[in-house]
Amino acid sequence: MDEAALQQALTDTQNLGEMPDADAVGTVGSPDCGDMVRMWIKYKEKDGKKVIDKASFQSFGCQTAIAVASIATELIRGKTKEEALSLSAEELSKPLGPLPPMKIHCGQMVEGALRAALEAEKKPEGLSEPVVAADQSGTLADALTAAGKTQGKIKIVLTSQ
């Protein structure tokens, strides 16, 4: 992993935070280690196609997960759902260089959150609004806390930046 690229990505972190008017939301995480990523996606029509207009994220995780999520929100802008679904964890983290083995899960977690959001956007027939799974409501902290109630203890450590 290119440490300079990681530091630059963290310095230039973009699209951090909730998106109240999102068309879709996806969350992926591991209550066992406490890492979670939630992504929000908003679409628009462009040239007769539905494309991703903007995306944002929240993360309980290491610097690498934050950097990959930030990069991913920029990479998917202007892509169709199908184009975004075709992106692998490796492609999403490529600007950081090859990730060390203990950080590969960061890219996979971001890919999982992206896929969860893209797949959550499906609408059952007759509904005009996207359906988001019940566990996608509330904040990322709520999801992490709820997961901890059923799957063991979670310790959240706040750090200063």
C-alpha positions in Angstrom: 0.0 0.0 0.0 1.3 3.4 -0.9 1.4 5.3 2.5 1.6 8.7 0.7 -1.6 7.8 -1.3 -3.3 6.7 1.9 -2.4 10.0 3.7 -3.5 12.0 0.7 -6.9 10.1 0.5 -7.4 10.8 4.2 -6.5 14.4 3.9 -8.9 14.8 0.9 -11.7 12.6 2.4 -14.8 13.4 0.4 -18.5 12.6 0.8 -18.4 11.7 4.5 -21.7 11.7 6.2 -25.4 10.8 6.0 -27.5 11.6 2.9 -31.1 12.1 4.1 -32.6 12.1 0.5 -30.7 9.0 -0.7 -32.4 6.6 -3.0 -30.6 3.6 -1.5 -28.6 2.7 1.6 -26.3 -0.3 2.3 -24.5 -1.3 5.4 -21.8 -4.0 5.8 -19.8 -4.7 8.9 -18.4 -7.1 11.4 -19.7 -6.8 15.0 -16.8 -9.1 16.0 -14.1 -6.5 15.0 -16.3 -3.4 15.1 -15.7 -2.3 11.5 -18.7 -1.1 9.6 -19.3 0.9 6.5 -22.6 2.4 5.4 -23.1 4.0 1.9 -25.9 6.2 0.6 -26.6 6.6 -3.1 -28.6 9.2 -5.0 -29.4 8.7 -8.7 -30.3 11.1 -11.6 -31.3 10.7 -15.2 -28.5 11.5 -17.7 -28.8 10.9 -21.5 -31.8 8.6 -20.9 -29.9 6.5 -18.3 -30.2 6.3 -14.6 -26.8 7.1 -13.2 -25.3 7.6 -9.7 -25.4 11.4 -9.0 -23.7 11.3 -5.7 -22.7 8.9 -2.9 -21.7 9.3 0.7 -20.5 7.1 3.5 -19.9 6.6 7.2 -17.4 4.3 8.6 -16.4 2.7 11.9 -13.1 1.3 10.8 -9.5 2.0 10.2 -7.9 4.7 8.0 -7.8 2.3 5.1 -11.5 1.6 5.2 -12.2 5.4 5.3 -9.9 6.1 2.4 -11.3 3.3 0.2 -14.9 4.4 1.0 -14.0 8.0 0.1 -12.4 6.9 -3.2 -15.3 4.6 -4.0 -17.9 7.4 -3.7 -15.9 9.4 -6.3 -15.3 6.4 -8.6 -19.0 5.5 -8.9 -20.2 9.0 -9.7 -21.8 9.0 -13.2 -21.9 5.2 -13.5 -25.0 3.2 -14.0 -26.0 0.7 -11.3 -24.6 -2.2 -13.4 -21.3 -0.4 -14.0 -20.9 0.2 -10.2 -21.8 -3.4 -9.4 -19.0 -4.6 -11.7 -16.4 -2.8 -9.6 -14.3 -5.1 -7.4 -12.8 -4.4 -4.0 -9.4 -4.3 -5.7 -10.6 -1.7 -8.3 -12.1 0.4 -5.5 -8.9 0.5 -3.6 -6.5 0.6 -6.6 -5.6 4.3 -6.1 -4.0 3.3 -2.7 -1.8 0.7 -4.3 -1.9 -3.0 -3.4 -3.3 -3.4 0.1 -1.4 -5.6 2.6 -3.1 -8.9 3.5 -4.4 -7.6 6.8 -6.1 -4.6 5.0 -7.8 -6.4 2.1 -11.0 -6.7 4.2 -11.3 -2.9 4.1 -11.8 -2.9 0.3 -14.1 -5.9 0.6 -16.2 -4.1 3.3 -16.6 -1.0 1.1 -17.5 -3.2 -1.9 -20.1 -5.0 0.2 -21.6 -1.7 1.4 -21.8 -0.5 -2.2 -23.4 -3.7 -3.4 -25.9 -3.7 -0.5 -26.9 -0.1 -1.4 -27.2 -0.9 -5.1 -29.3 -4.0 -4.4 -31.4 -2.3 -1.8 -32.7 0.1 -4.4 -34.9 -2.5 -6.0 -38.6 -1.6 -5.9 -41.4 -4.2 -5.5 -44.1 -3.7 -8.1 -46.6 -1.0 -7.3 -44.4 1.0 -5.0 -43.1 4.4 -6.0 -40.3 4.7 -3.4 -37.2 2.5 -3.1 -37.4 -0.1 -0.4 -34.5 -0.1 2.1 -34.1 -3.1 4.4 -35.2 -2.4 8.0 -31.7 -2.7 9.4 -30.6 0.2 7.1 -32.6 2.8 9.2 -31.1 5.0 11.9 -27.5 5.9 12.2 -24.5 3.7 11.7 -23.9 3.8 15.5 -27.5 2.4 15.9 -26.7 -0.4 13.5 -23.5 -1.2 15.3 -25.2 -1.2 18.7 -28.1 -3.4 17.5 -25.6 -5.9 16.0 -23.7 -6.0 19.3 -26.9 -6.9 21.2 -27.2 -10.1 19.3 -23.7 -11.0 18.5 -21.5 -10.2 21.4 -19.8 -7.1 22.8 -18.6 -4.2 20.7 -16.2 -1.7 22.0 -16.2 1.7 20.3 -13.1 3.7 20.9 -13.2 7.4 19.9 -9.9 8.9 18.7 -9.0 12.5 18.1 -7.8 13.6 14.7 
